[in-house]
Amino acid sequence: MTILQTVLLGIAGLGAGLVAGLVGVGGGVIFTPVLFVVYGMLGVPAGARTPLTVGTGLFCTGLVAGTSAVHHARRGAVRWRMALGVGLASVGVVGTVSRFVVVQPWYDAATFRVLFAVVLLVVATRMVRGSAGGSSSVDASEEEAPHGWWGHWIGTGTAAGTVAAAVGVGGGVVLVPAYHRWSGHSMHRSVGTSSATIVLISGLSAIAYVVLGLGEAGRPELALGYVDVGTGVLLAGPAVVGAQGGAALAHRFETWGLRWSFALTALVVAGRLVWGAVV
């Protein structure tokens, strides 16, 4: 890896961390396309490129989400029981998707591009719709879980785990609206609880990719299975710094400007991914 590529990884990581701390998406929506491009430039074989991108993206996402969750927790913005319940509910689907989808020959670069583009479009829509809501002053308490809470947790965990294992993002695109709109928590508490949940989901998913990639060819020297620790640290290190700043800023002002900017960026990236897949 060249010095320029290392610097670009650091800049991308810093930006991803800032976004993760501010809006609770985990940073994977930036990590994953960056890693996909980097592994293409490094000549990683096609069969290893997609699972390596997903596994390493989840590794980075978990590190950044952990930093963000700590800061939100200090401000009382994490519902730990909900985060644990939803995270554990994702276990089965994470193992299934990683084993029977991502490492299969038919799940090639083109399929991955299109699927990730769809996720980006959902992210953009959620960002724009969420910007109008701001930060609600009404918040459900930990003890006042809605009727049928276990059903909400299983459904949310299954959806978030599927997204995480398939495209390498932490699942915040599912978690934040689920916590905010369906469970009645304020936007700040939804972001905080999403960050805590992402730590568990990303950790479980990364472990699955380590196991699946053991002994496989085409991986970088510092990779553990399909988790490239060396490149992941270069990307996640600056992101941890950015996440601290983002989490602090999230409690000081409304984030509608960032949401709109990020939504527009997501649309551009999604269009580029689809174009690269079909042309």
Beta strands, then each sheet from edge to edge (+ up, - down):
strand 1: 223-224
strand 2: 227-228
sheet 1: 1+ 2-
end
